[in-house]
Amino acid sequence: MNDENDKKWTKKLSKKKKELNQISPSFCAAKWLQLTLHLQNGMTHSCHHPSPHKIPLTEIKDRVGALHNTKFKIKQRSLMKAGKRPAECEHCWTAEDSSPDTFSDRVIKSADDWAQTDLTKLKRMNYPNPTYLEVSFGNKCNLKCSYCSPEVSSAIWNEFEKHGPYPVTGSNSIAWYKENKRTPYAEKARNPYLTAFRKWFPQILGGLKVFRITGGEPLLNEETFRTIEKLKKLDFSDLEFSINSNLMVSDNTLKRLCQELNELLETKKFKEIRLYTSVDTAQGQSEWIRFGLNYKKLFDNCDYILRHCPDVKLTFIVTFNILSYPMFKDLLKDILNTKKKFIQRLEPIPRIMVDINHLRFPTYLSPMNASEEMRRLTIQHLDFMEHHQERKDYIWGFNSYEINKMKRLSSILVNAEPASNLELSELKKFISEYDKRKKLNFKKVFPQYTSYLESIPD
């Protein structure tokens, strides 16, 4: 571990925590400045931890900025200004209550570049514009990942229409989505949220520091490419632009993406262009978790982009879940090999990175539910990353940020309480139904879990 970088990072977070707490002990810049928009059904949240809430059509009818500044969100900000803790931010309160030395995401997000502003002025803003915007234009998707939902993936929506929800807590039926007005608009249907966004986007673009397109699978949605065309023509300051993609697209679509990204870079308007792709472990186990994924094709397509878009950066997003443990070191090796092929020099933010986060929902797939023996594998994963740390004579190694994320995850998982029988029972039911629907064989793909599953009561 680079102790010097670690000390600088700790010092930066300590300073930011003090600044936030001078405003209030629950103040968080993300509630004002970070926005995720699911335009396919009009849902929004600020910070990825709280559950998204519905944007009332009556609010955006009068003010398109209500895509961000909903009445619900303004109320949560009021609680923060008063030093009270919004219930939706429980993830951070749990982290902060665990130890006074813990830096929750309230602090980490507020310390990020996109959140740097005068906090006193920010507190007084009732209708701030976001500086970090993540948007999904639709739920069209070609994968059926184990932890995903119908409102995010059209493939899962179709599966639920045929088979119904999974026989586990929290797996909602298509009827539930319709009753709660969370049915995604069809791609070519008139979507009032998309209409409002098209009007609002040029108004806020100049103040954005981060703009990220997600999905569904955004490369299957023409609105993604229409938006890229707008970015080429509009004037704005330095911007970090990124796209989340599973990369399971045709060769022609991949070529089109590379051409568009290279043309964007020619405008010289961007601080950074980054592609994010998801993978949670290696080989066939990753393909079971993210149904429709071809592990080899994923890395082949990453190589293609890195070769043909020399100024584009790439991040592997890991949603570490209960099934990630056995082959996770193999994934780290494959990522390290990709780094070795394409990283040419040491940089503050390397061209290729891995960002490791632990899955929280659905809870039965949480990595917390693994056996103690399995959870302790994360110590080996961390040792591997530290042994292959970036340095002057090893420029493609893992950097401090990547290692710190793994260190934090390992600490949480090694010290986790044993899973409840209810969670394990739900896990067992889910695996059985998942195998049945997709004609898979969990025991064959994950032999390391055979005895553990057999020990779970029905």
N, C-alpha and C positions, 0 to 999 in steps of 0.2 A: 504494500500500500504506500502511496506517495503521501507521507506524513505532512509535508508542507502544504500540499493542496487540500488535504483533509482539514488542517488547522484554519486555512483561509475560508473554506466552506463553512465550518463551524462558527467562525467569527462573523461571517456575513449573516448567517441565520440568527445568531444571538442578537446582533444589532437590529435586524428586521423585527424580531419578536418584541424587543423593547419598544420600537417605534409603534407597532400595532397596539400594544398594551397601553401605551400612553393615550391612544384614542379610546380604546375600550378593551377589556380582556377577551372579547369575542369577535373583535373586528377582523375582517378578512377582505383584502382587495379583490379577490376573485368574484365575490358576490356583486361587485360593481362592474368589473372590467372583463370577466371571462363569460363567454356565451356559447352554448351548444344549442343548435336549432335542428329539430327533426321536422323538416317541412312536409314530409309525406303524410303526417297526421297532426301537425301543429303542436308539438310538444317542445318544451324548453327546460333547461336548467343552467345554472352558473356554477361551475366546478362539476367534475364527473361523479362525485360521490353521492349527492342528493338524487333522489328519484326525479325524473322529469315531470313537469306539470303542464296542463293544457293551457294554451294561449286562447283566451276567449275571442271569438271573431268580432264581437262588439267592440273590443278594445282596439284591434288593428284597423277597424273600419274608420275610426276617428283619428288614429295616430299610428302610423306604420312602425314607429319606434317601440311600440308595445310588443313587438317581436322579442325585444330584450327586456324592456321595463314594464313587465306585467304588474298588476296590483299585488299579486301574491309575492313576487320577488321584492317589491318595494317594502312590503310588510316585514319580510325577513331581514332586510337591511335596517329597518327601524329597531328591530330587536337587537341587532348587533351594535348599533349606535348607543343603545341604552345599556350595553354591557350584558345583555341576556343571550342565551344560547339557543339559536333556532334548532328545533328537533331534527330537521332534515340534515343537519351537519354533525350527526352523532359520531361519524367516523373520526373526526378530528377531536371531539371532546373525549372520546375513549382513549385516544393516543395521548392527549395532554394530561389526562388524569392518571395514566399509568406511571408517569414519572415527570418531575418538573424539568428534567433535562431533555425530554423528548421534543423534537421538532415535528409538529403535525403538518399536514398539507396546507393548513391555514397560513403557516409561516413560510413553507417552501414555495407555494404558489405566489404568495405576496412578495417574495424575494426574486422572482423571475424577472427577466428583462422587460417583458410586456406589461408588468404591473408597477413599474417604477414611475411614481408620480407623488405629488404633495398629498399626503394622506388626510391632512386637515381639510383641504379643498375637496378632496374626493368624498369625504363624509357629508359635505353640504350638497352634493349633487343628487337631485331626485331622479333625473333622467340622463344618466351618463351614457355615452356611446362605448361599446366594447373596444378593447384593444386586442383581444384574443377572440377570434370567431371560428367556430367549427360548425359546419353545416352539412346535412344530408338532404339531397334533393328527392330521394325516393328509396323504396325498400327493395328494388329489383336486385336480386342476388342469385348466384349460381351455387352457393354452398349452403349446407345445413349443419352448422356447427353445434356441438352438444350444449353449449351454454348460451346460445342465441335465442331469439324470439321471433314470432311471426311478423310483428310490426317493423322489424329490422331486415328480415329476409323473406322475399316473396316465395322462395323455395320451401321454407318452413311453413309459410301461410298456406300454401297448396297442400302440404303434408297434413296440416292440422284440419283442413277442410275434409280430407279423405279419412283420416284416422282419429281425429279428435285430439284433445290435449293429452300430455303424459299423465299417468296415474300417480302424480306426486304433488305435494303442496306447492302452490305458486305457479303451476303450469295452467295458464288461462285458456279457455276455449275461444273459438272464433266469435261465438255469441257474446262473450265478455268484452272483447275488443270493440265489437259493434255497439253494445250497450253503453260503454264508457267513451264512445266517440273517438276511438283510437284506430279506426280502420284506415289504412293508408290509401291515399288517392292513387288511382291508376296513373301511369306515366303521362298519358296524353289527355287526361281529364282536366277540367278547369279546377285549379287548386288556388283558393284565395290566399293561402299562406305563401305560395310561390310568387303570386302576383305582387303581394306586399313586399316580399323580399327583393324582387327585381327593382322596385321603386326605391327601397331603402338602401340597398347595397352601395350605389354610387355616392350616397350622402355620407356614409361612414368609412368608406374605403381609405380615404386620406389619413385617418387616425389609427388604422389598424397596424399592429406590429406583427401579428400572426394571423394567417388565414389558412384554414385547413378544410379540405373537402373529404367527407366520409360517406358511408352508405348504410345499408345495402352495399353493392359493389359499384362504386362511382364510375368506373370505366365502362359500365354497361348502360350508363345514363347520359343521354346527349346533352343534358343541362350542364354537365361537368365541362364538356368541350366548348359549349357556348360561353360559359363563364371564363374559361381561359382566353377566348377571343376578346372578351371585354377587358381582361387584365392587360392585354397587349396594347390597348388603345387608351386606357385611362391613365391619368397622371397621379402619382402618389409617391410618398417617401419610401425609404428602404423597407422592404416587407419580407417576412419569412412566409413562404408559400409552400404548402404540402398537401399531399393526397394520401389517403389510406386506401390500400388495395390488396385484395387477396392474390392478385397476379395470375389467377386462373382464367386468363383471357386468350383470345386468338392471337396468332403471330401478327396479323394485320393491325389489331388493336394496340398491341405492344409497340409496333413500329410507329403508329399514329401518335401514341403517347410520347415517345422519344422525340419525334419531330416537333410536337407542340411545346414540350419542355425546353428544347434547345432554342426554339424561336423566342420563348419567354426570356430566356437568359440573355439573348442578344439585345434586349431592350435596356439592359443594365439597371433595371429598377429594383432588382431583388437582392436583399441581403443574403438570402439562402433559398434554395428549392430542395425540398426533401421528400422522398417517398417512404411511406411507412407500410410495412407488410407484416402480417401476423403469422406466427408459428410458435407452438407451445412445447414441443419436444421433437424427437427425431423419428424419421422413417415411418413405418406403418402405424406406430402409436400416434403420431401427429395426424395421420390421415383418418384414424378412427375418431379422434377428438373433433377435427374439422372436416366433416364428411364432404367429399368432393375435392379436397386438396390432393394434389400430386406433389409429394415432397421433392422429388428430383426436379420436376418442372419448375417448382418454386425457385430453387437455387439456380437453375439454368436461366430463368427469366431475370433473376437478380443480376446474374453475370452479364446478360445481354444489355440491361439498362446501364449498368456501371461502365460497360465498354463503349456504348453508343451515346451516352450522355455524360461526358467526363466531368461536368461541373455540378451534376445532381448528386445529392447525398442520400443515403439509405439507412433506415432504422428498422431492425427486426423487433416487433412488439411481441412480448411474451405475456400471455395471460396464464400465469402459473397456477395450475389446478391440481386436484388430487391425482390425476393421471400423468402429470408431467415428470414425476420423480425418476423412474427407472432409466430412461434414455436421455435425460437432460444434458449430461456431460457430452454425449454424442452430438447434440445440437450445438453446444458451445464450441466443439471442435470444428464443426462445419462452418460456423460463423467466423471462427478464427482463420480458417483457410480462405474464406472470402476476403477477409481483411488483408491477409497476406498477399493476395493476388492484386488488390486494387489500391491499398493505402501506400502512398509514395513519400509522405513526409509527416512529421509531427504537427498537429494543429490543435488549437484550444478546443474546437469542436470537431472531432474526427469525421471523415467522410462516411464511415460505416460504423454503426453502433448497435448495441442491443439494449433494450429498455425492459426490465423485468418487473412485472407487477403481479400481485396475487389476486386471484379471483375471489370475489365476495358473494356474488349472486350468479346462479342459484346456489343456495347454501350447501346443498348435498354434494356439490362438486368442489367445495372449498378444499384447498390443500390442508387445512386444519384437521380434516377428517381422516387423514392417513394414519397408519400405525406409527408408533414412536420410532421404530427402526427405519421406516421409509422417510419420515421427516428429517432424520439425522443425515440422510444422504445430501441434504443441502450444505452440510459442512464440507463434504467432498467437492461439491460444485464450487463453493466459495474458494476452497484451496486451489482448485484448478485455475480459476480466474486470477487469483493472486500470484500463482506460479507463472502465469502467462501475462503479466502486467506490462502495459506500455512503458517503454523507456527509450533512450536515444539509440540504443543498438537493437531495439526490438519494437519498431514503430507501429506495428500492426496489433500489438497486444491490447488487453482490456484496460480502459482508463479508470480513473478514480470514481467518476460518476457511475459507471457500470458496476464496478466492484462494490461501491457503497449501497447500491440498490440490492444486490445479492446479499450483502452483509446484513442489511436491515431485514430482508425477507427471511433469511436463515435464522436470525435471532427470534423473530416472531414464531416461526414454525417449530423450532426445536423446543421452545418453552410453552407451546400450546397445550391446552387441556385436552384430555381424551375426548373423542367425538361421542355425541349422545347416540343411544340406540335408535332414536327416531331418525336422526340424520342418516345413519348408516342403512337403516331400513329403506329410506327414500332413495338412497344411492343404488341399492340393490335392485329396487323396482325400476328405476330409470334405466339402468344398464340392460336389464332384461328386455324392456320395451324398445329401447334404442336398437339393440341387436336385431330384434324381430322386424322392425320397420325397415331397416336398412340392409337386412340380410348379411349381418356381420357375425363375428365369433369373438366375443370379448376375451374368453379364456385363452384362445389361441394367440391373440394379439398382445395380451397382457398376462403372461403366465406368472409374473411376480405377484399378482393379486389373488391368485386362486385360493390359497388357504385363508387369506383375509376375508374374502367374500363368503367363503363357506362358514366362517365363524359368526357371520352376521345372522341373527334370527330373522325369520320371515315375518 
